[in-house]
Amino acid sequence: MKKLVLLGGGYGNMRVLRELLPNHLPNDVTITLIDRVPYHSLKTEYYALAAGTISDQEVRVAFPEHPNLNIIYSEVTGIDLDQKQVLLSGSDPVSFDELIIGLGCDDKYHDIPGADTYTYSIQTIGEARDTYQKLNNLPANSIVSIVGGGLSGIELASELRESRPDLIIKLFDRGKTILSSFPERISRYVQNWFNMNGVDVVNEANITKVEDQLLFNNDEPVHTDVIVWTAGIQPNKIVRDLNVEKDKQGRVILTKYHNIPNYENVYVVGDCASLPYAPSAQLAEGQAEQIVTILTKRWEGKELPEEMPTIKLKGVLGSLGKKQGFGLMADRAITGRIARILKSGVLWMYKFHKG
Ligand SMILES: Cc1cc2nc3c(=O)[nH]c(=O)nc-3n(C[C@H](O)[C@H](O)[C@H](O)COP(=O)(O)OP(=O)(O)OC[C@H]3O[C@@H](n4cnc5c(N)ncnc54)[C@H](O)[C@@H]3O)c2cc1C
C-alpha cells in the first residue's frame, strides 16, 4: 500500500480529502491525516469565537470517516524530507510515500519587542479560546487594543463592539485610512461603521514596543487592558524550519505542480505555500483541487498538463458585526446587509458540504 500523509486538517487538506475520498482514491493508497486538534477548525470564524458571539461548537467540523483514512491526533514537531518521515511529539515518527503539508500560519511580530509575550492571538483555536476568556472576563470600561486593521482586525473589533458595548475598543492600523488598499467606497463605509459604533480607529500607527498592558505607538505609551495581535502572519514554524527555498514571506517556493523542487512527492498547500495571491481559505481550497489532479495523474502514470490553470478566486467578504459587511466580488465593491448575508451564506454552504 502507498501512504499519503496529510499534515494539518485545515481548509487545504479538507478539500484534498473531499476530492479524494469519494472518487479518486486508488485501492492501493491509504491516507493518514495528522492534526493536533480532533476536528476541522473553522479559522475564518475565530474572530467571532474570541468576541464571544458564537459558541465553540460552531467552529468545529468533524473529520470525514473512510476505511482508507487513518487519523492521528498529535503535534507535528518536524519533517525529514530525505528520510520521508514526519516527527511527532511523544510518539513514533510516521513515514510517508507522499506528503501534503497544510499546517497554516502563525502570527508575525515583525521583531517588535514584547509583541509575542504581551499580546493575545486569534491564530489557532486554542489561542482564540484564550482570547475569548480574557476579553469576556474584562470589567466594564476596560480598554482593548487590536493591533492590525486588516480583515481579521476589523472583524474582531466590530464583533467585539456588538458583544461588549461597555468596552473601549481601539483599532491600530498602519494606513492613512482603514483598508487603504481597497476601493475608497469600502474604506469610507468601514470607517463610518466604526465612527457610528464607537470604535476608535488609530491611523498611521507604528507599534514600536509592547509591555504588560502598555502599547507604544510611534514610541508614545498607550495604556490598555488587553492587546490582541492581528498585524501579520507567517508560515507555521515547522515549515519555517524546513531547509528549502522560501519567498520573502517565508512561504515555500513550489513547482507549478505544487510540489517542493527536488521532492516530487512533497506538496505544500495553503498559507505555507508561495502563490501569487494573499493567503486565504479559498486559495487553499483552489490549490488543493489542483494538487489532487496532479496526485491522481501521477498515481495513474499519466502525463501532467503543460501548464496549470490559474486558480480562480471569488473575492473577499468581511463582516461588521452580525448585520453589516463589505466585500469585493468580481472587482465590484459591495457594502451593507447584502455583503453580510453573502458572507453568512458562504459559511453555511461550507458547513453544509462538510457536514
Ligand atoms: C480571523 C480570520 C478571518 C479570516 N477570514 C477569511 C475569509 O473570510 N476568507 C478566507 O478565504 N480566508 C480567511 N482567513 C484566512 C484563512 O483562515 C486561512 O488562509 C486558511 O485557514 C488557511 O488554510 P490552511 O489549510 O493553510 O491552514 P489552516 O486552515 O490554518 O489549518 C492548519 C491546520 O494545521 C493544524 N496544525 C498546525 N500546526 C500543527 C502542528 N504542529 N501539529 C499538528 N497540527 C498542526 C491546525 O490545528 C489546523 O487544523 C481568515 C483568517 C483569520 C485568522
PDBQT file of the ligand as one rigid body, heavy atoms in Angstrom, charges set to zero:
ROOT
HETATM    1  C1  LIG A 401      -9.995  35.880  11.837  1.00  0.00    +0.000 C 
HETATM    2  C2  LIG A 401      -9.699  35.345  10.459  1.00  0.00    +0.000 A 
HETATM    3  C3  LIG A 401     -10.622  35.532   9.435  1.00  0.00    +0.000 A 
HETATM    4  C4  LIG A 401     -10.379  35.005   8.168  1.00  0.00    +0.000 A 
HETATM    5  N1  LIG A 401     -11.319  35.194   7.200  1.00  0.00    +0.000 NA
HETATM    6  C5  LIG A 401     -11.135  34.652   5.980  1.00  0.00    +0.000 A 
HETATM    7  C6  LIG A 401     -12.152  34.762   4.980  1.00  0.00    +0.000 A 
HETATM    8  O1  LIG A 401     -13.196  35.412   5.194  1.00  0.00    +0.000 OA
HETATM    9  N2  LIG A 401     -11.941  34.171   3.777  1.00  0.00    +0.000 N 
HETATM   10  C7  LIG A 401     -10.797  33.455   3.510  1.00  0.00    +0.000 A 
HETATM   11  O2  LIG A 401     -10.688  32.919   2.393  1.00  0.00    +0.000 OA
HETATM   12  N3  LIG A 401      -9.815  33.339   4.428  1.00  0.00    +0.000 NA
HETATM   13  C8  LIG A 401      -9.942  33.913   5.654  1.00  0.00    +0.000 A 
HETATM   14  N4  LIG A 401      -8.968  33.779   6.611  1.00  0.00    +0.000 N 
HETATM   15  C9  LIG A 401      -7.706  33.071   6.266  1.00  0.00    +0.000 C 
HETATM   16  C10 LIG A 401      -7.891  31.559   6.344  1.00  0.00    +0.000 C 
HETATM   17  O3  LIG A 401      -8.412  31.189   7.603  1.00  0.00    +0.000 OA
HETATM   18  C11 LIG A 401      -6.563  30.839   6.103  1.00  0.00    +0.000 C 
HETATM   19  O4  LIG A 401      -5.975  31.340   4.923  1.00  0.00    +0.000 OA
HETATM   20  C12 LIG A 401      -6.811  29.335   5.963  1.00  0.00    +0.000 C 
HETATM   21  O5  LIG A 401      -7.243  28.821   7.206  1.00  0.00    +0.000 OA
HETATM   22  C13 LIG A 401      -5.541  28.603   5.514  1.00  0.00    +0.000 C 
HETATM   23  O6  LIG A 401      -5.841  27.240   5.355  1.00  0.00    +0.000 OA
HETATM   24  P1  LIG A 401      -4.701  26.136   5.545  1.00  0.00    +0.000 P 
HETATM   25  O7  LIG A 401      -5.274  24.857   5.051  1.00  0.00    +0.000 OA
HETATM   26  O8  LIG A 401      -3.403  26.621   5.008  1.00  0.00    +0.000 OA
HETATM   27  O9  LIG A 401      -4.464  26.039   7.136  1.00  0.00    +0.000 OA
HETATM   28  P2  LIG A 401      -5.463  26.093   8.375  1.00  0.00    +0.000 P 
HETATM   29  O10 LIG A 401      -6.871  26.151   7.952  1.00  0.00    +0.000 OA
HETATM   30  O11 LIG A 401      -4.958  27.156   9.275  1.00  0.00    +0.000 OA
HETATM   31  O12 LIG A 401      -5.220  24.666   9.046  1.00  0.00    +0.000 OA
HETATM   32  C14 LIG A 401      -3.986  24.320   9.617  1.00  0.00    +0.000 C 
HETATM   33  C15 LIG A 401      -4.200  23.058  10.436  1.00  0.00    +0.000 C 
HETATM   34  O13 LIG A 401      -2.929  22.582  10.880  1.00  0.00    +0.000 OA
HETATM   35  C16 LIG A 401      -3.011  22.199  12.248  1.00  0.00    +0.000 C 
HETATM   36  N5  LIG A 401      -1.672  22.357  12.825  1.00  0.00    +0.000 N 
HETATM   37  C17 LIG A 401      -0.898  23.465  12.788  1.00  0.00    +0.000 A 
HETATM   38  N6  LIG A 401       0.304  23.224  13.341  1.00  0.00    +0.000 NA
HETATM   39  C18 LIG A 401       0.279  21.930  13.734  1.00  0.00    +0.000 A 
HETATM   40  C19 LIG A 401       1.237  21.067  14.350  1.00  0.00    +0.000 A 
HETATM   41  N7  LIG A 401       2.477  21.487  14.665  1.00  0.00    +0.000 N 
HETATM   42  N8  LIG A 401       0.892  19.790  14.614  1.00  0.00    +0.000 NA
HETATM   43  C20 LIG A 401      -0.344  19.321  14.287  1.00  0.00    +0.000 A 
HETATM   44  N9  LIG A 401      -1.286  20.090  13.690  1.00  0.00    +0.000 NA
HETATM   45  C21 LIG A 401      -0.973  21.364  13.407  1.00  0.00    +0.000 A 
HETATM   46  C22 LIG A 401      -4.053  23.134  12.849  1.00  0.00    +0.000 C 
HETATM   47  O14 LIG A 401      -4.643  22.551  14.002  1.00  0.00    +0.000 OA
HETATM   48  C23 LIG A 401      -5.047  23.277  11.692  1.00  0.00    +0.000 C 
HETATM   49  O15 LIG A 401      -6.061  22.312  11.750  1.00  0.00    +0.000 OA
HETATM   50  C24 LIG A 401      -9.171  34.288   7.895  1.00  0.00    +0.000 A 
HETATM   51  C25 LIG A 401      -8.244  34.107   8.933  1.00  0.00    +0.000 A 
HETATM   52  C26 LIG A 401      -8.484  34.625  10.195  1.00  0.00    +0.000 A 
HETATM   53  C27 LIG A 401      -7.482  34.410  11.307  1.00  0.00    +0.000 C 
ENDROOT
TORSDOF 0
